[in-house]
């Protein structure tokens, strides 16, 4: 059973109080949100007990005082940059997030296209937004940003980009991912607010690294593991240490850019800033929600292992360079972790090796998935002509949870064969093995008339937080299905076949 180590309500209460205290210092506060506002799976994994939607619920609590600006870099739209956890492009994620924000009763002011220079795909995206009555503002790249402060803070810099009218005292600036121009948008607004005689401030809400947790705590190292592609490195905030004589943890980009940002804000406002360190600029209180350090430590170590597998798979797919691969290996050594410390790994590999020996397979590794259930039991599933390993493992898991004998068939072979025939003959699908999604739909239909299937169907919710490992890399479709069920999947960096497209 997963140990809880975090109090989400204490966190929300502490965080909202701190933000409101910061707002009181200004006519308006521009709050740059790093990380994910909705569905923060990383925080949920390393802080067991954390509500993955805690930040959006926090904003919902402040909705009478807050509105949202969304930023996206035009270059990310042009190259169809993918948000990995949802498998969708950044432009589609903007649309998804707007729907989500509206569902929470939050006002989305507009979308800001940053570093825009007339890119064709971005133009089409702007048209799509404007024809759905969503305001769009275009900010051009500023030459020599952020080094040439005199030029940036002038009519030739921020002055060239339009001001975005806002009405609430808190303006949340968010984006689909890093490098989207959130900071520049905040500073651009501060420039225009100052010219209009209003006192506006800037703060940053970045959950990780956790500033009041030790530098080498696995919780903070897990953040480095999550950002190996960005080459982020945690470090002691030297500015905080010099001014307050207190240790605080930040990361290299914030520490390196702090002097420039500080001078820029001072030039915009015409007075000395109240911030003496990048930690001062932050409003993150997540560390105060920790209730069990041992639980956090263990969860963070498991996340590091999970990130190691993910990095190796992305390297195999050509999505990451060798520097990222070497970095994650060093992190694993630093925390003295092995991949086999993830409990589902060895059973999956052992079963695959047995199948390989039994069937005299010499080259490809058999596709096997092992699931570590929440009660500690291990269940496996393998690929077959009828089902892929995800479908087999899930069926075996819910039968185990429902105490249904392995000999009992939950689904009629006739029904499964009919679905498979339709895929092959009517849909002309080259991959006819039934997927987890297809088998779950078949199970839900069978549950209407079959009491045993109904018993198994009722156990699907218990797959949440189940840990899974596959001996081969899964396709995006299967990974998304497992994520929707709330399962955490890792994969060995092995292709399931020699096919280049159909995997």
N, C-alpha and C positions, 0 to 999 in steps of 0.2 A: 504494500500500500504506500502510495506516495506521501512523504512527510511534508506537511505545510510549514513554510518558513517565512511567510509574509502576510501582513494584515492590510488588505486593500482599502478598507474603510478608513483606517488611520491615515493611510497615505493620501487619499482623496481629501480628507479634512485638513491635513497639514499643508498639502500642496495648494489648495484653493485659498486658504488663509494667507499663505506667503505671497501668492500672486497678487491678491487684493492689496496687501501691504505695499507691494512694489508699485501698483497702479496709483496709489494715493500720492506718490511723489511727482506725478505728471498730469498734464491735461489728457494725454493719450499715451498708451504703452504699446509699442510694436514688439510682439513676442514671437521670436523665431522658434518654430517647433522642429527639432531634429527627430529622426526616427519616425515611427509609424503612429499616427493618431488613432487608427482603428486596426484591430487585429495584430497587436504587437506580440507575435509568437515568441520572439527571442526573449523578451522580458518575462513572459509567462513560463518559459522553460527554465530560466536561470533563477527566477524568484517564485518557487512553487507557492501558489496562493494568490499570485498577482492576477488581476483581471485583465485579459488581453485588450479589453475596451475601456480600461480605467481612464485613459487620458481623454477620450471623447466624452465619457460620462462626467469627467471633471469640467470640461468645457460646457457640457449641457447644464451643469449646475450654475455656470456663470453666463448662460446664454443671453440674459438681459443686458449684459455688459460687454459681450464679445461678438465680433464678426470675423470672417475668414477671407484671407487673400491666398490664392493658390498660384504657385510659380511652377513653370516648366521651361527648361532650356530648349530652344528651338533645335539645336543640334541633336538632342536626344530624340526628338520627334522624327527628324530626318533619317536617323539610322535605326529607327524602330527599336529603341532600347526597351528591354524586357524587364518588368518587375518580377523577380524570380519566384516570390512566394505565391503569386497569383498566376504567373505564366501569361501575363498580358502586357501590351505595350504601354508606355507612359501616357500617351494621349488617351487611350481607353481607360487607364487608371484614374485620370482626372475626372472623366465622366462618372466612373464608379464611385469615386469619393464624394463628388457633389451629391449624388443620390443618397449616399450614406449620411452625409452631414444634414441634408434636408430631413432625413428620417429621424434624426435626433433633435429636430427643431432649431438647428443652427443656421444662421444667415451666411451664405457665401456671397461676398461682395462682388468678386470678379476673378478672372484668370489673367495672370501676368505672363506674357511670353518674353523670356529674357534672352539677351544677346541675339535679337532678331535682326535679320538682314534680308528679308524677303524669300526665305527658303520655301520651295514649292509645296512640300507636304505640310509644312506649318501653315501656309496660307489656306489650304483646304481645311485644316483643323480649326483655324480661326473662323472660317465661314460656317462650319458646323456648329460652333459655339454660339456665334452671333445670331444664327437663324433659329436657335432655341432660346433666344432672349437672355443669353449670358454675356455680361460685359467682358470685353477683352481689352487689355492694355499692352502695348508693345514697347519694350525697352531695348535700345540698341546697346551693343558692347561699348564700353568706354576704354579708349586706348590708355595703356599703362596702368590699368586697374590691377591691384590696389596701391601701387607704389607712389604714383605721382599725385600726392594728396591735393596740391594746389590746383591742379587741373580737374581732378575728380570733383572736388567741392567747389564748383563754379558753374557759370552758365554754359560752359563748354563740356561739362561732365554731367552731374545729376540734373542740372538745369535743362538739358536737352530732352531728358526723358519726362513723360507726362506725370503729373501728380494724380494720385488715385483718391478721390473723395471718400472719406469714411465718416461714420456717425457714432460709433461706439467707443468707449474709453479703452477697450482692449481689442487690438487688431492682431489676430493670429496669422502668421505667415508660414505656410506649409507647402510641401511638394511631394511628388512621388518617390524621390530619391535624392542622394547627395549630388552636389554640383549643379543644382537647379537655379541658383541665384537668389536664395532667400535673404542672405545677409545684405546683398547689394540692393534688393528691393526695400528692405527695412531702412537702410541708410538713405536711399533715394527719397523715401517718405519723410524721414527726419529733416532732410534738407528743405523740402517744400513746406513742411509744417513750420519750420523755423522762419522761413521767409514770409509766412502768413501770420507770424506773431504768436504762434502757439508753442507751448513747451511740451515736447514729445520726448519719450525715452525709449531705450532699446534694452531688451533682455533676451536671454537664450534659454530654451527649455530642451536640454539634451539629457536623456535618461542615463546614458553610459558614456564614459566610465563613471562610476559612482564616486563622487569627490570625497566623501567621508568614510570610505572603506579603504583598507590598505592597498598600496600600489600593486603588490604581488598576490592579492587575494584572487582565487580562481574566478570570482564574479567579474573582476575587472580584466583578467586575462581572457575570459570568454568573449569579451568585447573585442579584444585584439584578434581573436580567432575568427570573429564574425566579419572583420573588416580587413582581412589579409590582402584583398584586391585593392583597397584604398591605401594600404601601407600605413595605417594608423598605428601609433605607438603611444602607450600610456606613459606619463611621466609626472613627476612632482611639479606642481605649479610653483615655479620659482618666484614669481611676482607675489603670490599669496604668502609664501614663506618669508620673503624679505620684508613685507609690510606688516604682517600680523604675527610672524614667528610661529605659524601653525602650518602643519602639513595638510595639503589638499591635492587630490589627484585630478589631472586633466589629460588631454591628449595633445600630441605634437602640433597639429594644425592650429588649435585654439591658442596654445602658448606662443607659437611663432608669430601669429598675426595680431596678438593682443596690442602691442605697441602701436601698430598702424591703425587699428580700429579705434583705439583710445584717442589718438591724435585726430582722426577723422571726425569723431563725435565732438571733440572739443572745438574743432574748426567750424563745424556746422552750428553748434549752439553758442559759440563765443564765450564759453566758460569752462572751468575745469570739471571733468567728469567725476562722479562719485565712486566710480569703479577703480579699484587698485589692482585688480587681477582678473584673469578670465573666469575664475571661479566666482568672483563677485558678480559678474555679468549673468551668471546662471541663476535659475530659480528652482533647480531640481531638488526635491525632498525625498526621493525614493528610498534613500538609505535609512530614513527614519521609520520606514514600514517593515524593516527586517525584524523578525521575532525569533528565528532559530538559525544561527549561523551555520551549524552543522548541515542542516537541510539545504541551505543555499550553496554551501561548498560542494556537496555531492552533486546537486543539480547542475552546477556550473561546470564541474569536471565532465559530466555526461554531455553537456553542450559542446565542450571543446572537442570531444571525440566525434560528435555528430558533424561538427564543422570540418573536421579533418576528412571524413568520408566525402562530404559535399565538395570540398576543395579538390580532392583527388579526382572525383567524377567530372567536375567542371574542367579540370586540366586535360583529362582524357578527351573531352568533347571539343577542346580547343578554345574554351571560353576564358581561361586564365593562363598567365605566363608561369614560367618555372620559378620566378621569384616568390610568387604566392605559395606555390607548392613547398618550396624550401622553408618558407616562413612558418607554415602550419606544422611542419615536422619539428622545427625548433621549439614551437610552443608546446607540442606534445611532450617533448623531452624535458622542457622546463618544469612541467607539472608532473612529470614522471608517470605518464599515462600510456597505456597500450590500447590498440583498437579492441582487443579481446576483453577489455574492462567493460565494454558494452555487452550485457548478458545475452542478447539475442544473436550475437555474431557467431560464436563457436557452434551452437546447434545448427544454424543454417549451413555453415560451411561443412560440418561433419556429414549432414544428410546429403548434401550435394556430392561429396566425395564418395559416399557409399553408392549413390545412384550411378556415378561415373564408372565405378568398378563393376557394378552389376551389369551394366549395359555396354561395357567395353567401349566407352566414349574416350577418344584420345585427345580431342582438341578443345571443343567448347565446354564451358562449365555449365552443368545443369542449373536451371533457374529454380531456386528454392527461397522461400521466405519463412523466417522464424518470427513468431510473435511472443513477446514477453507480456503476459496478461497482468492485470493490476494485482492479482493475488500471488504472482510469482511463477505461475505455471508457464511452461513453454509449449507452444503449438506451432506446427509447421505445415506448409503447403507447397506443392511442387507444380510445375507446368505439365500439361498433358495435352492430348489432342482436343480434349473437351474444354478445358479451362486454363487460363493463365495462372501463375502462382499467387497473385493477389486474390483472385476469386476463390481459389482452393483454400488459402490460408484463412480468409475471413469466414468461409463456411465452416471449416474445422474449428475455428475459435468460438463461434456462436453456438455450435453444437456442444463444445466442451463446457461453455458457460451455462448452458441450459441442461446439462447432464443428459444429453441425448446420445445413445449408443452410436458408435462409428458405423455400425452395420445398417442403420436406418437411413433411408434416402429422404432428404428434405424436399428435393425437387424431382419431379418425374423425368426420367431420361427422355421420354417422348417430347416433353416440352422443351428441354434443353436442345435436343437434336433439331427440333423445328426452328428454334431461334438461330442455331448454327447454320442450318440450310438456307434460311432467309439471308443471313450475312453473305454466304457464299454465292447463292444463285440469283438473288434479287438485288442485293446491294453491291455485289461484285467486290466484296472485301477480301483482300489477300490474307488477312490475319483473322482466321475464323474461330480461334480459341476464345471462349466467352470471358469478358472482362469482369472485374468486380462490380462495376456499375450495372452491367446487364444481369448478372446473377442476383444482385440485390433487388432489382426491379422484379425479376421472376419470383424471388422469395416473397416480396410484398404482395404479389398477386395470389400466390399459392396460400398465403396465410389467411386469406378470406374463407377458404373452404377446408383447409388442413390444419387441425389443432396443433400438431407437432411443429409445422412450419410457423404457426403463430407464436408458439413458445420460443422458437429460435429467433424470430423477428424481434421479439421484445428485448432480446439481449444485445441488439445492435448498439444501443446507447452505451453499453458497458465497454465498447471498444475505445472510448475516449481515454486519452493518456496512455494507451497501449504502445509499447516500444517495438519497432519492427526492423528487421534487417534482411536485405536481399543479397543473394550471391551474384546477381547481375544488375546492371543499371536498368531501371524501369523507364518506360516512356512517360512523357509529361501527363498524359491523360490518367494513367494509373496513379501517379504521384498525387495529382490533384484530388482524386477520389479518396485516397487514404487520408490526405490532409483534411478534407471535408468531414471525415469520420472522427477527426481529432487524434489520429495516430501519428507518431513520429517515426519516419522511415529513414534508414540509411542504406547505402548500396556499396558493394565492392565495385571498384572502377573497372568493370569487365562488361564488354558488349555481349548481349544475349545471342547474337548470331553474326554471320559475316555480311548480312544485308546492310546497305548503307542508308536506306530510307525506312523500310519496314522492320521495326525492331519491337 
